[in-house]
Amino acid sequence: MNNQNSHISIGILAGMGPRSTTPFLELVLDQCQIQYGAKDDIDYPHMVVYALPTPYYVDRVNDDRALGQSIIEGTKRLASFGVDYIAIPCNTAHKYYNDIQKNVHTKVLNIIDVTLKNIPKHGKVTVLATETTMETYLYQKGILENGGQYKFVHSWQKQVNAIIAMCKDAEDKNKRLQCWQQLMKDIQEEGVRHVVVACTDLTMLIEENSTLNYIDSSMALAEAVVQEYVKRKKIKQK
């Protein structure tokens, strides 16, 4: 396999949060192997990764206008490198998706849209995300419109906020894991079967052998990134 011809480059607007960047890139590389059998270095896509510091805070009220403008400017700067399409591995950033897409001619993949496609219609579903993402009601609306049963207990948000803060600060891993496991226990007690992990900072906590079904937004976006690449390169999938 050789990808030198028909050059396609992928733009990744990352850094939101900073520790979610590397795990997301690993997921993209994994998908290259899974979807079209990438093996040698030359088989992988050209990627431009821009880690964007944004004025976002977990523990205080954010300046909505400043945050949105920061992400729009970051997307414009990334697009100026001539990438063919862009992925933003941050659910909160998609509050501004329409304005982002209006400001660049480059296609921007939508993490919420691609994640919603993976949510089962049967069984109770919950969403774990930042308060900003939850307030958009985009996931909740999508679940209900697809015939799903949405369940969320208000007290869970405080737990989610604390866990996200610990992920960003790289606090004691055991404490972080204990908090996550307690939240999963609380969720299961409410009869929830499917958990949408709609914050890329939380991906690292997903348990492989859990009785819960995790729908990981990071994974969904990584799959979409490579699907778009395969389509544009006209590569035969495995």
TORZAKOL-235828 format. One record per residue (C-alpha): residue number from 1; x, y, z. Coordinates in pm, 1 decimal, decimal comma. Layout:
residues N
<site resi="NUM" east="X" north="Y" up="Z"/>
...
//
This chain:
residues 238
<site resi="1" east="0,0" north="0,0" up="0,0"/>
<site resi="2" east="126,7" north="347,7" up="-86,1"/>
<site resi="3" east="-56,1" north="675,4" up="-21,0"/>
<site resi="4" east="181,8" north="916,8" up="-194,8"/>
<site resi="5" east="-52,0" north="982,3" up="-486,3"/>
<site resi="6" east="-367,3" north="1197,6" up="-465,7"/>
<site resi="7" east="-245,4" north="1384,3" up="-156,6"/>
<site resi="8" east="-522,0" north="1430,7" up="102,6"/>
<site resi="9" east="-448,3" north="1605,0" up="432,0"/>
<site resi="10" east="-656,0" north="1595,6" up="748,2"/>
<site resi="11" east="-680,0" north="1887,6" up="989,6"/>
<site resi="12" east="-725,1" north="1810,3" up="1360,0"/>
<site resi="13" east="-820,2" north="2105,9" up="1580,3"/>
<site resi="14" east="-717,4" north="1962,3" up="1915,8"/>
<site resi="15" east="-614,0" north="2075,8" up="2262,4"/>
<site resi="16" east="-966,4" north="2079,7" up="2407,5"/>
<site resi="17" east="-874,2" north="1946,5" up="2657,5"/>
<site resi="18" east="-499,3" north="1919,7" up="2615,0"/>
<site resi="19" east="-475,1" north="1561,7" up="2746,6"/>
<site resi="20" east="-736,6" north="1434,8" up="2500,1"/>
<site resi="21" east="-520,0" north="1514,8" up="2196,3"/>
<site resi="22" east="-279,3" north="1219,5" up="2196,2"/>
<site resi="23" east="-544,4" north="954,1" up="2274,1"/>
<site resi="24" east="-756,7" north="1082,6" up="1984,7"/>
<site resi="25" east="-466,3" north="1060,5" up="1740,5"/>
<site resi="26" east="-406,7" north="702,2" up="1855,7"/>
<site resi="27" east="-770,6" north="621,8" up="1775,4"/>
<site resi="28" east="-732,2" north="768,6" up="1425,7"/>
<site resi="29" east="-419,9" north="558,6" up="1362,5"/>
<site resi="30" east="-600,0" north="249,1" up="1491,0"/>
<site resi="31" east="-884,2" north="316,3" up="1247,6"/>
<site resi="32" east="-637,7" north="342,6" up="958,4"/>
<site resi="33" east="-528,5" north="-11,6" up="1038,7"/>
<site resi="34" east="-882,5" north="-138,2" up="1089,4"/>
<site resi="35" east="-1050,0" north="27,1" up="790,3"/>
<site resi="36" east="-790,6" north="-9,4" up="516,8"/>
<site resi="37" east="-502,3" north="-210,7" up="658,0"/>
<site resi="38" east="-239,8" north="61,8" up="705,0"/>
<site resi="39" east="91,2" north="-102,0" up="792,5"/>
<site resi="40" east="397,3" north="95,9" up="683,0"/>
<site resi="41" east="460,7" north="461,4" up="772,7"/>
<site resi="42" east="375,3" north="571,5" up="417,7"/>
<site resi="43" east="27,2" north="417,7" up="447,8"/>
<site resi="44" east="-97,2" north="673,3" up="699,6"/>
<site resi="45" east="-261,9" north="1008,2" up="617,8"/>
<site resi="46" east="-99,4" north="1349,6" up="610,0"/>
<site resi="47" east="-229,8" north="1524,9" up="922,5"/>
<site resi="48" east="-195,5" north="1879,4" up="1050,3"/>
<site resi="49" east="-262,4" north="1890,4" up="1424,8"/>
<site resi="50" east="-324,3" north="2228,1" up="1586,0"/>
<site resi="51" east="-347,1" north="2217,4" up="1966,6"/>
<site resi="52" east="-555,8" north="2524,5" up="2047,4"/>
<site resi="53" east="-556,3" north="2676,5" up="2399,0"/>
<site resi="54" east="-909,3" north="2805,9" up="2463,7"/>
<site resi="55" east="-1062,8" north="3019,5" up="2742,1"/>
<site resi="56" east="-1265,1" north="2726,4" up="2878,6"/>
<site resi="57" east="-1294,6" north="2652,2" up="3251,0"/>
<site resi="58" east="-1462,8" north="2356,6" up="3420,3"/>
<site resi="59" east="-1517,4" north="2529,6" up="3753,8"/>
<site resi="60" east="-1653,8" north="2868,8" up="3655,3"/>
<site resi="61" east="-1883,4" north="3050,3" up="3414,9"/>
<site resi="62" east="-1726,1" north="3083,8" up="3072,3"/>
<site resi="63" east="-1731,9" north="3383,3" up="2841,3"/>
<site resi="64" east="-1944,0" north="3227,7" up="2567,4"/>
<site resi="65" east="-1852,0" north="3480,9" up="2302,5"/>
<site resi="66" east="-1477,2" north="3462,2" up="2373,1"/>
<site resi="67" east="-1482,0" north="3082,6" up="2370,6"/>
<site resi="68" east="-1672,1" north="3062,0" up="2043,8"/>
<site resi="69" east="-1451,3" north="3320,9" up="1876,5"/>
<site resi="70" east="-1137,3" north="3141,9" up="1992,2"/>
<site resi="71" east="-1252,4" north="2816,1" up="1833,7"/>
<site resi="72" east="-1361,7" north="2987,7" up="1511,6"/>
<site resi="73" east="-1025,1" north="3162,6" up="1479,0"/>
<site resi="74" east="-846,1" north="2836,0" up="1551,1"/>
<site resi="75" east="-1043,4" north="2660,4" up="1278,7"/>
<site resi="76" east="-968,5" north="2938,5" up="1030,5"/>
<site resi="77" east="-599,0" north="2916,9" up="1108,2"/>
<site resi="78" east="-599,5" north="2539,4" up="1064,1"/>
<site resi="79" east="-789,5" north="2570,5" up="735,6"/>
<site resi="80" east="-523,9" north="2815,0" up="610,9"/>
<site resi="81" east="-277,7" north="2523,6" up="600,6"/>
<site resi="82" east="-473,9" north="2384,1" up="308,2"/>
<site resi="83" east="-618,5" north="2077,3" up="479,4"/>
<site resi="84" east="-897,2" north="1897,9" up="294,1"/>
<site resi="85" east="-1128,5" north="1856,9" up="591,7"/>
<site resi="86" east="-1124,7" north="1918,2" up="966,1"/>
<site resi="87" east="-1215,2" north="1722,6" up="1279,0"/>
<site resi="88" east="-1256,0" north="1883,6" up="1620,2"/>
<site resi="89" east="-1231,1" north="1621,6" up="1898,5"/>
<site resi="90" east="-1423,9" north="1829,4" up="2150,2"/>
<site resi="91" east="-1799,2" north="1809,8" up="2204,3"/>
<site resi="92" east="-1822,9" north="2148,7" up="2375,8"/>
<site resi="93" east="-1674,6" north="2318,0" up="2068,5"/>
<site resi="94" east="-1969,3" north="2192,0" up="1864,2"/>
<site resi="95" east="-2198,4" north="2435,1" up="2040,4"/>
<site resi="96" east="-2053,4" north="2674,5" up="1782,2"/>
<site resi="97" east="-2053,9" north="2427,8" up="1492,1"/>
<site resi="98" east="-2277,2" north="2628,4" up="1257,9"/>
<site resi="99" east="-2071,1" north="2944,7" up="1305,1"/>
<site resi="100" east="-1747,2" north="2747,1" up="1264,3"/>
<site resi="101" east="-1860,8" north="2597,2" up="933,7"/>
<site resi="102" east="-1983,7" north="2935,2" up="806,4"/>
<site resi="103" east="-1638,4" north="3084,1" up="860,6"/>
<site resi="104" east="-1438,4" north="2824,7" up="664,4"/>
<site resi="105" east="-1482,9" north="2670,4" up="320,1"/>
<site resi="106" east="-1323,4" north="2347,8" up="444,2"/>
<site resi="107" east="-1560,9" north="2070,0" up="550,1"/>
<site resi="108" east="-1580,2" north="2025,7" up="928,4"/>
<site resi="109" east="-1695,8" north="1687,1" up="1056,3"/>
<site resi="110" east="-1958,3" north="1701,0" up="1332,0"/>
<site resi="111" east="-1875,0" north="1488,1" up="1636,7"/>
<site resi="112" east="-2232,0" north="1497,7" up="1768,1"/>
<site resi="113" east="-2389,2" north="1382,5" up="1440,9"/>
<site resi="114" east="-2149,8" north="1089,3" up="1398,4"/>
<site resi="115" east="-2189,7" north="984,4" up="1762,9"/>
<site resi="116" east="-2570,1" north="988,8" up="1747,9"/>
<site resi="117" east="-2555,7" north="734,9" up="1463,8"/>
<site resi="118" east="-2403,1" north="482,0" up="1705,4"/>
<site resi="119" east="-2662,7" north="511,2" up="1983,3"/>
<site resi="120" east="-2903,2" north="213,5" up="2010,6"/>
<site resi="121" east="-3276,3" north="283,6" up="2006,5"/>
<site resi="122" east="-3355,9" north="25,9" up="2274,2"/>
<site resi="123" east="-3275,4" north="67,5" up="2642,5"/>
<site resi="124" east="-3217,7" north="372,7" up="2859,2"/>
<site resi="125" east="-2943,3" north="608,8" up="2742,9"/>
<site resi="126" east="-2754,2" north="873,6" up="2937,7"/>
<site resi="127" east="-2503,0" north="1136,1" up="2827,7"/>
<site resi="128" east="-2189,5" north="1238,9" up="3016,9"/>
<site resi="129" east="-2051,6" north="1574,5" up="2906,6"/>
<site resi="130" east="-1957,0" north="1922,7" up="3019,5"/>
<site resi="131" east="-2237,2" north="2148,8" up="3135,9"/>
<site resi="132" east="-2189,1" north="2356,6" up="2820,3"/>
<site resi="133" east="-2249,6" north="2053,3" up="2598,7"/>
<site resi="134" east="-2548,8" north="1942,5" up="2806,2"/>
<site resi="135" east="-2704,1" north="2288,4" up="2785,0"/>
<site resi="136" east="-2707,6" north="2272,7" up="2404,3"/>
<site resi="137" east="-2949,8" north="1978,0" up="2435,1"/>
<site resi="138" east="-2816,8" north="1845,8" up="2101,5"/>
<site resi="139" east="-2752,0" north="1493,2" up="2226,1"/>
<site resi="140" east="-3073,3" north="1471,7" up="2424,3"/>
<site resi="141" east="-3276,9" north="1593,5" up="2127,8"/>
<site resi="142" east="-3107,3" north="1348,1" up="1892,5"/>
<site resi="143" east="-3167,7" north="1053,0" up="2125,5"/>
<site resi="144" east="-3535,6" north="1134,8" up="2168,9"/>
<site resi="145" east="-3590,1" north="1200,9" up="1797,4"/>
<site resi="146" east="-3441,7" north="857,8" up="1721,8"/>
<site resi="147" east="-3687,6" north="692,4" up="1958,5"/>
<site resi="148" east="-3443,2" north="641,4" up="2244,8"/>
<site resi="149" east="-3513,1" north="659,9" up="2617,9"/>
<site resi="150" east="-3308,3" north="940,5" up="2769,6"/>
<site resi="151" east="-3229,1" north="929,9" up="3142,2"/>
<site resi="152" east="-3023,7" north="1176,3" up="3343,9"/>
<site resi="153" east="-3015,9" north="1252,1" up="3716,2"/>
<site resi="154" east="-2924,2" north="1611,5" up="3796,9"/>
<site resi="155" east="-2670,2" north="1514,5" up="4065,9"/>
<site resi="156" east="-2464,4" north="1323,1" up="3809,3"/>
<site resi="157" east="-2347,3" north="1647,6" up="3651,7"/>
<site resi="158" east="-2155,8" north="1747,5" up="3963,5"/>
<site resi="159" east="-1979,8" north="1410,1" up="3956,2"/>
<site resi="160" east="-1898,9" north="1445,9" up="3586,1"/>
<site resi="161" east="-1758,9" north="1796,5" up="3637,1"/>
<site resi="162" east="-1530,0" north="1674,1" up="3915,6"/>
<site resi="163" east="-1403,6" north="1381,1" up="3707,8"/>
<site resi="164" east="-1333,7" north="1603,6" up="3405,5"/>
<site resi="165" east="-1137,5" north="1842,0" up="3628,4"/>
<site resi="166" east="-931,2" north="1550,1" up="3760,8"/>
<site resi="167" east="-860,4" north="1432,5" up="3405,9"/>
<site resi="168" east="-737,9" north="1777,6" up="3307,4"/>
<site resi="169" east="-518,8" north="1816,3" up="3615,6"/>
<site resi="170" east="-379,6" north="1461,2" up="3605,8"/>
<site resi="171" east="-473,1" north="1417,3" up="3970,0"/>
<site resi="172" east="-442,1" north="1088,2" up="4154,1"/>
<site resi="173" east="-547,2" north="819,8" up="3906,0"/>
<site resi="174" east="-691,4" north="594,1" up="4174,4"/>
<site resi="175" east="-917,5" north="869,9" up="4305,6"/>
<site resi="176" east="-1029,2" north="954,1" up="3952,2"/>
<site resi="177" east="-1108,1" north="589,9" up="3880,5"/>
<site resi="178" east="-1297,2" north="549,5" up="4208,9"/>
<site resi="179" east="-1514,0" north="852,7" up="4128,4"/>
<site resi="180" east="-1581,2" north="716,3" up="3779,0"/>
<site resi="181" east="-1673,8" north="370,7" up="3909,0"/>
<site resi="182" east="-1910,6" north="522,2" up="4165,3"/>
<site resi="183" east="-2079,4" north="723,3" up="3890,9"/>
<site resi="184" east="-2115,5" north="410,1" up="3676,5"/>
<site resi="185" east="-2272,6" north="230,3" up="3973,2"/>
<site resi="186" east="-2519,6" north="516,3" up="4023,6"/>
<site resi="187" east="-2604,7" north="509,8" up="3652,7"/>
<site resi="188" east="-2666,2" north="134,2" up="3650,8"/>
<site resi="189" east="-2894,7" north="162,7" up="3954,0"/>
<site resi="190" east="-3120,6" north="386,4" up="3742,8"/>
<site resi="191" east="-3155,5" north="111,0" up="3482,2"/>
<site resi="192" east="-2937,6" north="281,3" up="3220,6"/>
<site resi="193" east="-2781,6" north="44,9" up="2963,2"/>
<site resi="194" east="-2604,6" north="284,3" up="2726,4"/>
<site resi="195" east="-2361,8" north="561,5" up="2825,4"/>
<site resi="196" east="-2268,2" north="826,4" up="2570,1"/>
<site resi="197" east="-1921,7" north="951,8" up="2663,5"/>
<site resi="198" east="-1961,0" north="1298,4" up="2514,8"/>
<site resi="199" east="-1644,8" north="1454,4" up="2653,2"/>
<site resi="200" east="-1313,3" north="1356,4" up="2498,9"/>
<site resi="201" east="-1138,1" north="1399,4" up="2835,0"/>
<site resi="202" east="-1339,5" north="1103,6" up="2967,2"/>
<site resi="203" east="-1240,9" north="855,5" up="2696,0"/>
<site resi="204" east="-942,9" north="735,2" up="2901,1"/>
<site resi="205" east="-1178,9" north="606,5" up="3172,2"/>
<site resi="206" east="-1391,1" north="376,9" up="2956,4"/>
<site resi="207" east="-1381,6" north="20,9" up="3088,5"/>
<site resi="208" east="-1356,8" north="-257,9" up="2831,6"/>
<site resi="209" east="-1525,9" north="-527,7" up="3040,1"/>
<site resi="210" east="-1812,1" north="-319,8" up="3177,1"/>
<site resi="211" east="-2172,1" north="-440,8" up="3165,8"/>
<site resi="212" east="-2259,5" north="-93,7" up="3036,4"/>
<site resi="213" east="-2248,6" north="-18,5" up="2664,9"/>
<site resi="214" east="-2026,6" north="285,0" up="2605,8"/>
<site resi="215" east="-2075,4" north="501,5" up="2298,0"/>
<site resi="216" east="-1752,4" north="698,8" up="2281,8"/>
<site resi="217" east="-1767,6" north="1027,1" up="2089,3"/>
<site resi="218" east="-1388,9" north="1021,5" up="2039,5"/>
<site resi="219" east="-1409,4" north="678,9" up="1875,5"/>
<site resi="220" east="-1707,1" north="782,2" up="1662,4"/>
<site resi="221" east="-1519,3" north="1086,9" up="1532,9"/>
<site resi="222" east="-1199,8" north="888,4" up="1469,9"/>
<site resi="223" east="-1400,9" north="637,9" up="1265,3"/>
<site resi="224" east="-1558,5" north="923,0" up="1067,3"/>
<site resi="225" east="-1218,9" north="1086,2" up="1005,3"/>
<site resi="226" east="-1082,9" north="771,7" up="843,4"/>
<site resi="227" east="-1407,1" north="694,7" up="658,4"/>
<site resi="228" east="-1384,1" north="1039,5" up="498,9"/>
<site resi="229" east="-1019,1" north="976,5" up="411,8"/>
<site resi="230" east="-1097,5" north="638,9" up="253,9"/>
<site resi="231" east="-1378,3" north="795,0" up="50,5"/>
<site resi="232" east="-1164,8" north="1081,8" up="-76,6"/>
<site resi="233" east="-865,1" north="859,6" up="-152,0"/>
<site resi="234" east="-1089,7" north="592,2" up="-306,4"/>
<site resi="235" east="-912,8" north="327,4" up="-101,8"/>
<site resi="236" east="-1060,7" north="-20,5" up="-91,2"/>
<site resi="237" east="-1169,0" north="-91,4" up="266,0"/>
<site resi="238" east="-1087,5" north="-416,4" up="441,9"/>
//
